[in-house]
Protein backbone atom coordinates (compact mmCIF):
# COMPACT_ATOMS: atom_id res chain seq x y z
CA UNK A 1 0.00 0.00 0.00
CA UNK A 2 1.29 3.44 -0.92
CA UNK A 3 0.79 6.69 0.99
CA UNK A 4 -1.42 7.93 -1.85
CA UNK A 5 -3.74 4.95 -1.30
CA UNK A 6 -4.10 5.84 2.38
CA UNK A 7 -4.80 9.50 1.66
CA UNK A 8 -7.35 8.54 -0.98
CA UNK A 9 -9.28 6.31 1.38
CA UNK A 10 -12.73 5.88 -0.15
CA UNK A 11 -15.48 4.08 1.71
CA UNK A 12 -19.12 3.24 1.45
CA UNK A 13 -20.98 6.18 3.01
CA UNK A 14 -24.71 6.28 3.62
CA UNK A 15 -27.00 8.73 5.40
CA UNK A 16 -30.49 7.62 6.36
CA UNK A 17 -33.24 9.91 7.61
CA UNK A 18 -36.32 8.31 9.14
CA UNK A 19 -35.25 4.93 7.70
CA UNK A 20 -35.01 6.32 4.15
CA UNK A 21 -31.71 6.53 2.30
CA UNK A 22 -31.02 10.23 1.88
CA UNK A 23 -27.50 9.82 0.49
CA UNK A 24 -25.42 6.86 -0.59
CA UNK A 25 -22.03 6.73 -2.28
CA UNK A 26 -19.98 3.51 -2.32
CA UNK A 27 -16.66 5.30 -3.06
CA UNK A 28 -16.83 8.34 -0.83
CA UNK A 29 -13.67 10.36 0.08
CA UNK A 30 -14.18 9.78 3.79
CA UNK A 31 -10.94 11.24 5.17
CA UNK A 32 -11.68 14.58 3.54
CA UNK A 33 -15.12 14.55 5.17
CA UNK A 34 -13.64 13.67 8.58
CA UNK A 35 -11.24 16.62 8.35
CA UNK A 36 -14.16 18.92 7.52
CA UNK A 37 -16.13 17.49 10.46
CA UNK A 38 -13.26 18.05 12.88
CA UNK A 39 -12.85 21.66 11.71
CA UNK A 40 -16.59 22.31 12.01
CA UNK A 41 -16.78 20.88 15.54
CA UNK A 42 -14.35 23.59 16.68
CA UNK A 43 -16.86 26.27 15.59
CA UNK A 44 -20.22 24.50 15.40
CA UNK A 45 -22.22 27.74 15.27
CA UNK A 46 -21.80 28.03 11.47
CA UNK A 47 -23.30 26.01 8.63
CA UNK A 48 -21.57 22.72 7.87
CA UNK A 49 -20.69 22.56 4.18
CA UNK A 50 -18.58 19.78 2.70
CA UNK A 51 -17.45 20.13 -0.91
CA UNK A 52 -14.72 18.23 -2.72
CA UNK A 53 -12.64 18.53 -5.85
CA UNK A 54 -13.50 14.87 -6.46
CA UNK A 55 -16.96 15.92 -7.65
CA UNK A 56 -18.35 18.50 -10.05
CA UNK A 57 -21.58 18.47 -7.99
CA UNK A 58 -21.23 20.24 -4.66
CA UNK A 59 -21.79 20.46 -1.80
CA UNK A 60 -21.81 16.74 -1.17
CA UNK A 61 -23.14 17.39 2.31
CA UNK A 62 -24.52 20.55 3.87
CA UNK A 63 -26.18 21.09 7.23
CA UNK A 64 -27.63 24.58 7.21
CA UNK A 65 -29.18 26.50 10.04
CA UNK A 66 -32.79 27.37 9.34
CA UNK A 67 -35.86 28.49 11.23
CA UNK A 68 -36.21 26.17 14.20
CA UNK A 69 -33.09 24.05 13.63
CA UNK A 70 -30.94 22.56 10.90
CA UNK A 71 -31.72 21.14 7.46
CA UNK A 72 -29.70 18.63 5.46
CA UNK A 73 -28.92 19.01 1.75
CA UNK A 74 -26.69 17.30 -0.79
CA UNK A 75 -26.05 17.59 -4.50
CA UNK A 76 -26.49 13.80 -4.55
CA UNK A 77 -29.51 13.52 -2.26
CA UNK A 78 -32.13 10.91 -3.08
CA UNK A 79 -35.06 12.96 -1.79
CA UNK A 80 -35.87 16.42 -0.45
CA UNK A 81 -35.64 16.16 3.33
CA UNK A 82 -38.11 18.28 5.29
CA UNK A 83 -36.92 17.09 8.68
CA UNK A 84 -35.57 19.84 10.92
CA UNK A 85 -32.76 18.69 13.22
CA UNK A 86 -31.76 20.10 16.61
CA UNK A 87 -28.30 21.44 17.48
CA UNK A 88 -27.64 18.24 19.46
CA UNK A 89 -28.76 16.02 16.54
CA UNK A 90 -26.36 17.75 14.17
CA UNK A 91 -23.42 17.76 16.56
CA UNK A 92 -23.98 14.09 17.41
CA UNK A 93 -24.18 13.21 13.71
CA UNK A 94 -20.93 15.02 12.88
CA UNK A 95 -19.17 13.49 15.90
CA UNK A 96 -20.36 10.02 14.86
CA UNK A 97 -18.78 10.44 11.42
CA UNK A 98 -15.45 11.20 13.07
CA UNK A 99 -15.68 8.45 15.67
CA UNK A 100 -16.56 5.76 13.12
CA UNK A 101 -13.48 6.55 11.03
CA UNK A 102 -10.86 7.75 13.52
CA UNK A 103 -9.93 4.87 15.81
Order of alpha helices (4+ residues) and beta strands (2+ residues): alpha-beta-beta-alpha-beta-beta-beta-alpha
